[in-house]
C-alpha cells in the first residue's frame, strides 16, 4: 500500500491556500484521514459521451490510485442507485447516486460549522464516510452521529471508518428523520440538497446550534443555508454561498416524462416574455425561480427541425409555461391554475431592479409551518413557503 501522508499534507496545503482550511485542528484531521480508504471498492471517472470509466482500488496502480484519491474533484462511487466500480469491467452509462465530494467543498462546509471541543454533530448523508472521519478525528467518535438512507453505502462507509480506527453512531434509514434517540445536537450538517429544511433537523438542534445544508431542488442554482436555532424552536440565518449536492432521495422530484407537446397543448394565455427564459441557465436567477415557485421544474427540449424549446412544469399545481424562441425574442404560453412564468418573471424583474444581488443576500427563517426567504425590504423579494 502506498503511503499517502505526503499527499495528505499537499492536500491540506492546497485547501489552506484556497482559503477554506483555516483552523489547526481541522488541518490535523485532513492530514490524518486517508481519503483513499473511503473510495473502496472504486470510483467512476467521467469520459466523453456521458460514459464512466470504472477504476478500482485493487485494479489500479497504487501511485495512480493515490493521485485519483487526492485530486481536487468529486469522485462518483455509485451509479443508478446500485452499480459500483467493481461490478463494471468496461465503461458504462448511468446517473451518479453517491459520491465522495471534492475535498475543498467538504472542508469548507465543516469549517463553516464553527464547532468547538465537545460539540455533538449530526450528519445527514454519510456517503463514503470521509467527512464523518474528519469530524470523528476533530471531535471524537462518540460525538458524531451520521445517517445514510442507502444500506449498501452505509455498510461501505462503516467498513472504511473502522479501517481507520473509528466506530461512530451510523444510522441507516430515511436521511430526513435524523437519529432515533432524538437527542439534541450542537450542529447538524447535510451532505445532500433538500428542497426545504426538514423541521425535524431544527427540533434536534440545541438553542444556539447551527444547521448547515444545501437548499434547492434543481441540479444547479442552489444555495448553502446556515441557520441558528432559537429558544422558541425557530431558526434564522442566510444563504452563505453557492452549493451543489445530489438531492436527498426522499425529496428528489420525479423527472418530467412523456409527450411534452401533449402536456402543453392547451395554454390559457400567450404573450412575449419580458425576461428571456435563458436567464434560468444562470445560478442566481435559477435560485430566484425556485424561491418564487418551489414546485417548478425546468425542462429543455428540441423539436424535429432543431428549434430550441424551454418548459417550466409544476406537477403539483398542474401548471406549465412553454417558451418558443422567435429570433432574439421569446414567446411564453402558460396553462393551469398558476401562471408560472408570471410569478417567476415578477421576482426576476424585482431582483434586477434591486441591483441583481448575489445569493448571499438571501435570508431565511424557519418555523414548524413555514419557510420564509427574503432579500432586503421589497415585498416582491419575499417568499413564504407553507408546509402542508
Residue pairs with C-beta under 8 A, 6 or more apart in sequence:
1 62
2 62
2 63
2 65
2 66
4 34
4 35
4 36
4 66
4 69
4 70
5 31
7 66
7 69
7 70
8 30
8 31
8 32
8 33
8 34
8 35
8 70
9 31
10 70
11 30
11 35
11 70
11 103
12 21
12 27
12 30
12 31
14 72
14 104
15 21
15 30
15 103
15 104
15 107
16 22
16 27
18 104
20 104
20 107
20 108
20 111
21 27
21 30
21 107
21 111
22 111
23 111
25 138
26 107
26 110
26 111
26 134
26 138
28 137
28 138
29 133
29 134
29 135
29 137
29 138
30 103
30 107
30 134
32 137
33 130
33 133
33 134
33 137
33 164
34 69
34 164
35 69
35 70
35 100
35 103
35 130
36 57
36 65
36 66
36 69
36 70
37 160
37 163
37 164
38 100
38 128
38 129
38 130
38 133
38 157
38 160
39 57
39 68
39 69
39 75
39 77
39 100
39 128
40 57
40 156
40 159
40 160
41 56
41 57
41 58
41 84
41 85
41 86
41 156
42 54
42 55
42 56
42 57
42 59
42 60
42 77
42 84
42 85
42 86
43 54
43 55
43 68
43 75
43 76
43 77
43 85
43 100
44 52
44 53
44 54
44 55
44 75
44 76
44 77
44 79
44 85
44 88
44 92
44 94
44 96
45 52
45 53
45 54
45 55
45 68
45 75
45 76
46 52
46 53
46 76
47 53
47 91
50 93
51 91
51 92
51 93
52 76
52 79
52 88
52 91
52 92
52 93
52 94
53 91
54 85
54 86
54 88
54 89
54 90
54 91
54 92
55 65
55 68
55 85
56 85
56 86
57 65
58 86
60 68
68 75
69 75
70 103
72 102
72 103
72 104
73 102
74 99
74 100
74 101
74 102
74 105
75 99
75 100
76 96
76 98
76 99
77 84
77 85
77 98
77 99
77 100
77 127
77 128
77 153
78 84
78 96
78 97
78 98
78 99
78 150
78 153
79 92
79 94
79 95
79 96
79 97
80 94
80 95
80 97
81 97
81 150
82 152
83 92
83 94
96 246
97 150
97 246
98 127
98 128
98 150
98 153
98 246
99 127
99 128
99 246
100 127
100 128
100 130
101 127
101 130
101 131
101 191
101 245
105 243
106 130
106 131
106 134
106 191
107 134
108 241
109 131
109 189
109 191
109 212
109 224
110 131
110 134
110 135
110 138
110 189
112 212
112 224
112 226
112 240
113 121
113 187
113 189
113 210
113 212
114 187
114 210
115 121
115 135
115 138
115 139
115 186
115 187
116 186
117 139
118 139
118 143
119 139
119 143
119 186
119 187
120 139
120 143
120 144
120 145
120 183
120 184
120 185
120 186
120 187
121 135
121 139
121 143
121 144
121 145
121 185
121 186
121 187
121 188
121 189
122 145
122 146
122 147
122 178
122 179
122 185
122 187
122 188
122 189
122 201
122 204
122 205
123 131
123 132
123 135
123 144
123 145
123 146
123 147
123 188
123 189
123 190
123 191
124 147
124 175
124 176
124 178
124 188
124 189
124 190
124 191
124 192
124 201
124 213
124 248
125 147
125 148
125 149
125 175
125 190
125 191
125 192
125 245
125 248
126 132
126 146
126 147
126 148
126 153
126 154
126 157
126 170
126 191
127 148
127 153
127 157
127 191
128 153
128 156
128 157
128 160
129 146
129 156
129 157
129 158
129 160
129 161
130 160
131 189
131 191
132 144
132 146
132 157
132 161
132 166
132 168
132 170
133 160
133 161
133 164
133 166
135 144
136 144
136 161
136 166
136 168
137 166
141 166
141 167
141 168
142 168
144 168
144 169
145 168
145 169
145 170
145 171
145 179
145 185
146 157
146 168
146 169
146 170
146 171
147 170
147 171
147 172
147 173
147 175
147 177
147 178
147 179
148 154
148 157
148 170
148 171
148 172
148 175
149 172
149 173
149 174
149 175
149 248
149 249
149 250
150 172
150 249
151 172
154 170
154 172
157 170
158 170
161 167
161 168
161 170
169 179
171 179
171 180
174 250
175 190
175 192
175 248
175 249
175 250
176 194
176 198
176 200
176 248
176 250
176 251
177 200
178 188
178 198
178 200
178 201
178 204
179 204
182 203
182 204
183 204
184 204
184 205
184 206
184 209
185 204
185 205
185 206
185 209
186 205
186 206
186 209
186 210
187 205
187 209
187 210
187 211
187 212
188 201
188 204
188 205
188 209
188 210
188 211
188 212
188 213
189 211
189 212
189 213
190 201
190 212
190 213
190 214
190 245
190 248
191 245
192 213
192 214
192 245
192 246
192 247
192 248
193 213
193 214
193 215
193 216
193 217
193 222
193 243
193 244
193 245
193 246
193 247
193 248
194 213
194 214
194 215
194 247
194 248
194 251
195 215
195 216
195 217
195 247
195 251
195 253
195 294
196 215
196 251
196 294
196 371
196 385
196 387
197 211
197 213
197 215
197 225
197 227
197 235
197 366
197 371
199 366
199 367
199 368
199 387
201 211
201 213
202 211
202 227
202 229
202 233
202 234
202 235
202 366
203 233
205 211
205 229
205 235
206 229
207 229
207 230
207 231
208 228
208 229
209 228
209 229
210 226
210 227
210 228
210 229
211 225
211 226
211 227
211 229
211 235
212 224
212 225
212 226
213 224
213 225
214 222
214 223
214 224
214 225
214 243
214 244
214 245
215 222
215 223
215 224
215 225
215 239
215 364
216 222
216 223
216 287
216 290
217 247
217 251
217 252
217 253
217 290
217 294
217 297
218 286
218 290
218 297
218 298
219 244
220 244
220 283
220 286
221 280
221 282
221 283
221 284
221 285
221 286
221 287
221 289
221 290
222 242
222 243
222 244
222 245
222 287
222 290
223 239
223 240
223 241
223 242
223 243
223 287
223 359
223 362
224 239
224 240
224 241
224 242
224 243
225 237
225 238
225 239
225 240
225 364
226 237
226 238
226 239
226 240
227 235
227 236
227 237
227 364
227 366
228 235
228 236
228 237
229 235
230 236
233 367
233 368
234 365
234 366
234 367
235 365
235 366
236 363
236 364
236 365
236 366
237 363
237 364
238 360
238 362
238 363
238 364
239 287
239 359
239 360
239 361
239 362
239 363
239 364
240 360
241 359
241 360
242 283
242 359
247 253
253 297
254 315
255 297
256 263
256 297
256 299
256 311
256 313
256 315
260 299
260 301
260 309
260 311
263 311
263 313
263 320
264 311
264 320
264 322
264 333
264 335
266 335
267 320
267 322
267 333
267 334
267 335
268 334
268 335
268 336
268 339
269 333
269 334
269 335
269 339
270 331
270 332
270 333
270 334
271 331
271 332
272 329
272 330
272 331
272 332
273 323
273 329
273 330
273 331
273 332
273 341
273 345
274 345
274 349
275 345
275 348
275 349
275 352
276 329
276 330
277 310
277 312
277 323
277 330
277 332
277 341
278 310
278 330
279 285
279 348
280 286
280 289
280 298
280 310
283 359
284 351
284 356
284 358
284 359
285 348
285 351
286 298
287 359
287 362
288 344
288 347
288 348
288 351
289 296
289 298
289 312
289 344
289 347
289 348
290 296
291 347
291 362
291 373
291 383
292 343
292 344
292 346
292 347
292 348
292 383
293 312
293 314
293 338
293 340
293 343
293 344
294 385
295 314
295 315
295 316
295 317
296 312
296 313
296 314
296 340
296 344
297 312
297 313
297 314
297 315
298 310
298 311
298 312
299 310
299 311
299 312
299 313
300 308
300 309
300 310
300 311
301 309
301 310
301 311
302 308
302 309
303 309
307 324
307 325
308 325
309 322
309 323
309 324
309 325
310 322
310 323
311 320
311 321
311 322
311 323
312 320
312 321
312 340
312 341
312 344
313 319
313 320
313 340
314 320
314 336
314 338
314 340
317 336
317 337
317 338
318 336
318 337
319 334
319 335
319 336
319 337
319 338
319 339
319 340
320 334
320 335
320 336
320 340
321 332
321 333
321 334
321 339
321 340
321 341
322 332
322 333
322 334
323 330
323 331
323 332
323 333
323 341
324 330
324 331
324 333
332 341
334 340
334 341
334 342
346 380
347 380
347 381
347 383
349 380
350 378
350 380
350 381
351 357
351 375
351 381
353 378
354 375
354 376
354 378
354 381
357 375
357 376
361 375
361 376
362 373
362 374
362 375
363 373
363 374
363 375
364 371
364 372
364 373
364 374
365 371
365 372
366 372
368 387
369 386
369 387
370 384
370 385
370 386
370 387
371 384
371 385
371 387
372 382
372 383
372 384
372 385
373 382
373 383
373 385
374 381
374 382
374 383
375 381
375 382
